[in-house]
Amino acid sequence: MAIIEGMDEETPEAADVLALPQAPDAIELRHLRAFVAVADELNFGRAAARLYLSQPALSRQIRTLERLVGCDLLRRSTHRVELTLAGEALLDRARPLLRGLDEAITVTRSVGGELMARIARHWEAFAEVSLSDLQELRTAYEDLHSQFEPPPHIGVRPANAGGVPALLLSKHPADDVTLLFLHGGGYITGSAFGYRPLAAAIADAMGTGVVVPDYRLAPEFPFPAAIEDAVRTYRWLLDRGVPPAKITVAGDSAGGGLAVSLLLSLRDQKVPMPAGAMLFCPGVDLTRRENPSHEIDQFRYAAANLFLAGHPAEDPLICPRLADLTGLPPLLIQGATGDPLLAEASELFDHATECALDARFELFPVDTHDFHIFWSFLPEAAQALRQAARFAEEVSGRALVGKQRDVQ
């Protein structure tokens, strides 16, 4: 699988290199990478596959770049794509620019191993707990998240979301709640309370209210309890008068798989769909047994048995690669190069594309699963949340409040 970096450059310095001081934040690296891919392939289909984008999404990026530079970069016809003189001039300068940035990132990472060491220390206590001690696992997972603090200006308050206990997070109590976040934890650990830091960071990045349901966990409440609670929470948003076209669903790890199950349930129940869904390092295939020696896989296998309680793991409702995804809204899938679950995220993207969904895949150079929870100190995680905010803004047509926030 090609490794396509998910990070975009947003600094004024990058714009200065492109000599566009009047629009310092307009041209982004994703535009340049899209242009170079099309210039290399001279074919939108092959370039889109190379970048893990749909062809419409790639075309939008090229059109945006052409609008920003003020001229056509490509000539398109039914049978061919070719560069204009302006396109050739940009290509000659874009390639060394991107190559120089890639080299800078590589050098930086070679001396920046302390971030990964810090992440390893955060995971260490959870990884050392015996899989047979469920209560200790739950405590360790809560302890992992308790090492972080929500942004101080984001308020947290309880809610009853259609009979499901939940937390609402927003800057102001009057903010619209338009994002439903489903936490990870393998369906057996995790809580809305523990996930306050990440959910608050998402609320901050997106400028909207977030609801995090405390859905029921296995083994006390096996399949399909978690899915039922997710559906109840979504219906609660609709009952509050939130238009479905303004709602975005998100989830990390197992919560990403739960988010897809929610979408499939809504479609089958003929409930209006949300505007889109964002899946962060999603775990979407409980049938996989590829790396049983890895701690995450060992945890997932044990958790899957408790969650399924004898229910077939091949049920399309919980195994999206076996499901017909037709009719689902746009998907943003974010993965990490060192994530043991990366293959699942990649296969989900491929299957979604085959089902003609507007699916986007962003891959970040990080050597851990669920890297988003480290947003407070990991640049890639903060960048991923910013890009997720842009996706939510695009699919819902909702303007961010003021300038898009930086997650620090």
ABEGO torsion letter per residue (X at the ends): XBBBBABBBABAAAAAAAGBAABAAABBAAAAAAAAAAAAAGBAAAAAAAAGBBAAAAAAAAAAAAAAAGBBABBBBAABBBBBAAAAAAAAAAAAAAAAAAAAAAAAAAAAAAAAAAAAAAAAAAAABBAABAAAAAAAAAAAAAABBBBAABBBBBBBBGGBBBBBBBABAABBBABBBBBBGGGABEBAAAAAAAAAAAAAAAGBBBBBBBBBBOAABBOAAAAAAAAAAAAAAAAAGBBAAABBBBBBEAAAAAAAAAAAAAAAAGBBBBABBBBBGBBABAABBABAABAAAAAAAAAAAAAAGGBBAABAAABAAABBABGBBBBBBBBBAABAAAAAAAAAAAAAAAAGBBBBBBBBBBBBBGAAAAAAABAAAAAAAAAAAAAAAAAAGBBBBEBBBBBX
